[in-house]
Amino acid sequence: MERLREHLDDAALVELTAMVAVENLRSRTNAALGLTSQGFRDTCEIPSRER
């Protein structure tokens, strides 16, 4: 929280908290309804390049 407060004022912190809550609600609703991804994959199949 302290690190967030370095970058966000009160209004931005409230907005971020609200968006996290909305996404959490949406995720739980989708899971409860049995909705799955719409053709997207859980992992990327493109191999990472060695550095």
mmCIF file of the C-alpha atoms, coordinates in Angstrom:
data_MODEL
# 
_entry.id   MODEL 
# 
loop_
_atom_site.group_PDB 
_atom_site.id 
_atom_site.type_symbol 
_atom_site.label_atom_id 
_atom_site.label_alt_id 
_atom_site.label_comp_id 
_atom_site.label_asym_id 
_atom_site.label_entity_id 
_atom_site.label_seq_id 
_atom_site.pdbx_PDB_ins_code 
_atom_site.Cartn_x 
_atom_site.Cartn_y 
_atom_site.Cartn_z 
_atom_site.occupancy 
_atom_site.B_iso_or_equiv 
_atom_site.pdbx_formal_charge 
_atom_site.auth_seq_id 
_atom_site.auth_comp_id 
_atom_site.auth_asym_id 
_atom_site.auth_atom_id 
_atom_site.pdbx_PDB_model_num 
ATOM 1  C CA . MET A 1 1  ? 0.000   0.000   0.000   1.00 0.00 ? 1  MET A CA 1 
ATOM 2  C CA . GLU A 1 2  ? 2.821   2.379   0.806   1.00 0.00 ? 2  GLU A CA 1 
ATOM 3  C CA . ARG A 1 3  ? 4.327   1.888   -2.650  1.00 0.00 ? 3  ARG A CA 1 
ATOM 4  C CA . LEU A 1 4  ? 0.967   2.600   -4.276  1.00 0.00 ? 4  LEU A CA 1 
ATOM 5  C CA . ARG A 1 5  ? 0.530   5.752   -2.216  1.00 0.00 ? 5  ARG A CA 1 
ATOM 6  C CA . GLU A 1 6  ? 3.804   7.073   -3.676  1.00 0.00 ? 6  GLU A CA 1 
ATOM 7  C CA . HIS A 1 7  ? 2.159   7.132   -7.117  1.00 0.00 ? 7  HIS A CA 1 
ATOM 8  C CA . LEU A 1 8  ? -1.583  7.480   -6.515  1.00 0.00 ? 8  LEU A CA 1 
ATOM 9  C CA . ASP A 1 9  ? -3.673  10.123  -4.804  1.00 0.00 ? 9  ASP A CA 1 
ATOM 10 C CA . ASP A 1 10 ? -6.859  9.261   -2.897  1.00 0.00 ? 10 ASP A CA 1 
ATOM 11 C CA . ALA A 1 11 ? -9.110  9.424   -5.958  1.00 0.00 ? 11 ALA A CA 1 
ATOM 12 C CA . ALA A 1 12 ? -6.843  7.199   -8.051  1.00 0.00 ? 12 ALA A CA 1 
ATOM 13 C CA . LEU A 1 13 ? -6.531  4.678   -5.236  1.00 0.00 ? 13 LEU A CA 1 
ATOM 14 C CA . VAL A 1 14 ? -10.320 4.492   -4.895  1.00 0.00 ? 14 VAL A CA 1 
ATOM 15 C CA . GLU A 1 15 ? -10.666 4.022   -8.664  1.00 0.00 ? 15 GLU A CA 1 
ATOM 16 C CA . LEU A 1 16 ? -8.056  1.256   -8.692  1.00 0.00 ? 16 LEU A CA 1 
ATOM 17 C CA . THR A 1 17 ? -9.769  -0.488  -5.783  1.00 0.00 ? 17 THR A CA 1 
ATOM 18 C CA . ALA A 1 18 ? -13.131 -0.270  -7.551  1.00 0.00 ? 18 ALA A CA 1 
ATOM 19 C CA . MET A 1 19 ? -11.704 -1.752  -10.759 1.00 0.00 ? 19 MET A CA 1 
ATOM 20 C CA . VAL A 1 20 ? -10.096 -4.632  -8.873  1.00 0.00 ? 20 VAL A CA 1 
ATOM 21 C CA . ALA A 1 21 ? -13.448 -5.326  -7.203  1.00 0.00 ? 21 ALA A CA 1 
ATOM 22 C CA . VAL A 1 22 ? -15.295 -5.250  -10.556 1.00 0.00 ? 22 VAL A CA 1 
ATOM 23 C CA . GLU A 1 23 ? -12.831 -7.668  -12.166 1.00 0.00 ? 23 GLU A CA 1 
ATOM 24 C CA . ASN A 1 24 ? -13.036 -9.979  -9.153  1.00 0.00 ? 24 ASN A CA 1 
ATOM 25 C CA . LEU A 1 25 ? -16.839 -9.961  -9.325  1.00 0.00 ? 25 LEU A CA 1 
ATOM 26 C CA . ARG A 1 26 ? -16.785 -10.607 -13.064 1.00 0.00 ? 26 ARG A CA 1 
ATOM 27 C CA . SER A 1 27 ? -14.350 -13.490 -12.664 1.00 0.00 ? 27 SER A CA 1 
ATOM 28 C CA . ARG A 1 28 ? -16.442 -15.108 -9.933  1.00 0.00 ? 28 ARG A CA 1 
ATOM 29 C CA . THR A 1 29 ? -19.640 -14.650 -11.933 1.00 0.00 ? 29 THR A CA 1 
ATOM 30 C CA . ASN A 1 30 ? -18.089 -16.216 -15.030 1.00 0.00 ? 30 ASN A CA 1 
ATOM 31 C CA . ALA A 1 31 ? -16.839 -19.169 -12.988 1.00 0.00 ? 31 ALA A CA 1 
ATOM 32 C CA . ALA A 1 32 ? -20.246 -19.652 -11.356 1.00 0.00 ? 32 ALA A CA 1 
ATOM 33 C CA . LEU A 1 33 ? -21.957 -19.619 -14.749 1.00 0.00 ? 33 LEU A CA 1 
ATOM 34 C CA . GLY A 1 34 ? -19.420 -22.049 -16.186 1.00 0.00 ? 34 GLY A CA 1 
ATOM 35 C CA . LEU A 1 35 ? -18.161 -19.563 -18.757 1.00 0.00 ? 35 LEU A CA 1 
ATOM 36 C CA . THR A 1 36 ? -14.722 -20.289 -20.132 1.00 0.00 ? 36 THR A CA 1 
ATOM 37 C CA . SER A 1 37 ? -12.288 -18.385 -22.291 1.00 0.00 ? 37 SER A CA 1 
ATOM 38 C CA . GLN A 1 38 ? -13.483 -17.385 -25.709 1.00 0.00 ? 38 GLN A CA 1 
ATOM 39 C CA . GLY A 1 39 ? -10.740 -19.076 -27.709 1.00 0.00 ? 39 GLY A CA 1 
ATOM 40 C CA . PHE A 1 40 ? -7.868  -17.600 -25.735 1.00 0.00 ? 40 PHE A CA 1 
ATOM 41 C CA . ARG A 1 41 ? -5.265  -19.806 -24.150 1.00 0.00 ? 41 ARG A CA 1 
ATOM 42 C CA . ASP A 1 42 ? -4.086  -19.817 -20.544 1.00 0.00 ? 42 ASP A CA 1 
ATOM 43 C CA . THR A 1 43 ? -0.445  -19.837 -21.646 1.00 0.00 ? 43 THR A CA 1 
ATOM 44 C CA . CYS A 1 44 ? 1.489   -18.444 -24.573 1.00 0.00 ? 44 CYS A CA 1 
ATOM 45 C CA . GLU A 1 45 ? 2.616   -21.118 -27.031 1.00 0.00 ? 45 GLU A CA 1 
ATOM 46 C CA . ILE A 1 46 ? 5.301   -18.927 -28.589 1.00 0.00 ? 46 ILE A CA 1 
ATOM 47 C CA . PRO A 1 47 ? 8.658   -20.055 -27.244 1.00 0.00 ? 47 PRO A CA 1 
ATOM 48 C CA . SER A 1 48 ? 10.626  -17.355 -25.469 1.00 0.00 ? 48 SER A CA 1 
ATOM 49 C CA . ARG A 1 49 ? 13.871  -16.257 -27.056 1.00 0.00 ? 49 ARG A CA 1 
ATOM 50 C CA . GLU A 1 50 ? 17.030  -17.084 -25.112 1.00 0.00 ? 50 GLU A CA 1 
ATOM 51 C CA . ARG A 1 51 ? 18.889  -13.938 -24.098 1.00 0.00 ? 51 ARG A CA 1 
# 
